Amino acid sequence: MATPQLLAVPELAKAAKLGFDSAVLVAHDLAGAPPAWRGAIEAQRAIDARASTQLALVACAAAPGGRLVLSPTGPVQRDHDDVRRYADAARNGLRRARDAGSKAPLVVQLAPPRDARLAHATPVAALAALGALWEPLEAREARGESVVEPVEKVGFLAPAAGSFGAREAAEVAAIEGGLRIARDLCGTDPERMAAPRFAEYVKQAFKGLPVTVRVVAGEALKRDYPLIAAVARASLPVARHRPCVIRLEYAPKGRVERSLLFAGKGLTYDTGGADIKAGGFMAGMSRDKGGAAAVAGLVWTAAKLGLRGVRLIAELGVVRNSIGSDAFVTDEIVTSHAGVRVRIGNTDAEGRLVLADLLSHLRKRAGKETEPRILSVATLTGHAGRAVGPYNIALDNGPARKLGIAEALGRTGDLWGDPFEISRLRREDFDFVAPRSRADDVLSCNNLPSSATARGHQFPMAFLAIASGLDQHALDSKAPLPFTHVDIGGSATEGGDWQHGRPTGRPLVALLKAL
């Protein structure tokens, strides 16, 4: 995994000595451009009226390599604007410089207006600049990293835009490292990133970091994760598709002030199982592992940064929902790790089964931890994308709502370009999954797609709470446990396009900064 080197450049005069071969100007107003570049900018404006508002490549003798990319943000202070204007401009500008042949672009970001919403515009732009250069793992392995990712280093200069020195550059590089891991794991095809190879990638990525990595597979998985084993049944005859659970633990140096326990959904391919996805809806289902991918990237970043005071514990359920004679089917009753009898309502609602067993294990672990918070992260429902488009969704149980965890994710996500919408868990959600007979304790799902079901992204959390035993740790219990469910069904890929959209690695940044 090769991430372009990020260098903090203190002043423009030193840029030429550092070997940069292009410049990308990110600004809400090009009038603040360095004086030596203004003549070229005005000349471009004279022949192209759009140069002030749209991406443009300009010949500029005073710029590194004689190449200047103008990347205006457009308005940034209207009611509906946010810091993502800077991310978009940096991302688009870097790709244009790369496509022009630059291997060492320098980003110059002019100071944003004084606005609390733009307080982190500089690191957000730097992150977007690095992230713009990621290309799929299959392409890097087949064609060579230097061919598909030719940019070797990126400079970042933020005159009068706040401090961006070596320390800030190192933090951005660490976050981008985690995001690259998340993109690789989420975006890679279902054979290259089948469960055993997913586990191998994770083990390699964490080498040299203070993170314990354990892989649970075979008979131990069947015994300890019965719902996951049911989902995986039809995949077992194919050795390269067999499931695993990856356990990650990061223990910080010094005192632990709180513990974050994550369950990540890692469906390496989702055919829908016996309730097969028909009509072309199976395309893109290798991206159904975005939750596990983002959690892995988050733990990597925390370890790389040496995050203090917070222990991170993660369980990633990595499994393929295959079709076959031994596939689990609708109407089956499977007893979860928590001892809850689950009636299967639709085999295409397999992700919540995977999460329920993981959450049950984390629930037991949480009782031994300091100030625990439990979170599930998953590309769980199509309803998420239908309801809120490209935003993460967070839902709290009672204890988590008392702590304001979803609200904190919302506030932080807005400031760091990783925004959330906040949903609420309601009594109707528990009614929806209530058992219809004495034979079972909870219904996993109805038999319609989530996007065609009222409260299609909310009621699955009620199921998770019951099937994992977390409903016994509600606000009115003797041992309340904060539990927040994060659905990234609409945000895990750019444009909500699971087949062709670039994986985003979200909500890694918001989780890191908020929690």
Secondary structure, DSSP 8 states (H G I E B T S, - for coil): ----EEEE-S-GGGTGGGT--EEEEEES-GGGS-HHHHHHHHHHHHH-GGGGTS-EEEE-TTSGGGEEEEEE-----STT--THHHHHHHHHHHHHHHHTT-SSEEEEE----S-GGGTTHHHHHHHHHHHTT---HHHHHHH-HHHH----EEEEE-TTS----HHHHHHHHHHHHHHHHHHHHHHS-TTTTSHHHHHHHHHHHTTTSSEEEEEE-HHHHHHH-HHHHHHHGGGTTSGGG--EEEEEEE--SS---EEEEEEEEEEEEE--TTS---TTTTTTGGGTTHHHHHHHHHHHHHHHHT--SEEEEEEEEEEEE--STT---TT-EEE-TTS-EEE-S-TT--HHHHHHHHHHHHHHHHTTSSSEEEEEEE---HHHHHHHSS-EEEEE-HHHHHHTHHHHHHHHHHHTT--EEE----HHHHHHT--SSTT-SEE---SS-GGGSTTTTTHHHHHHHHHHTGGGGSTTSSS---EEEEE-TTTSBGGG-TTTS-B--TTHHHHHHH-
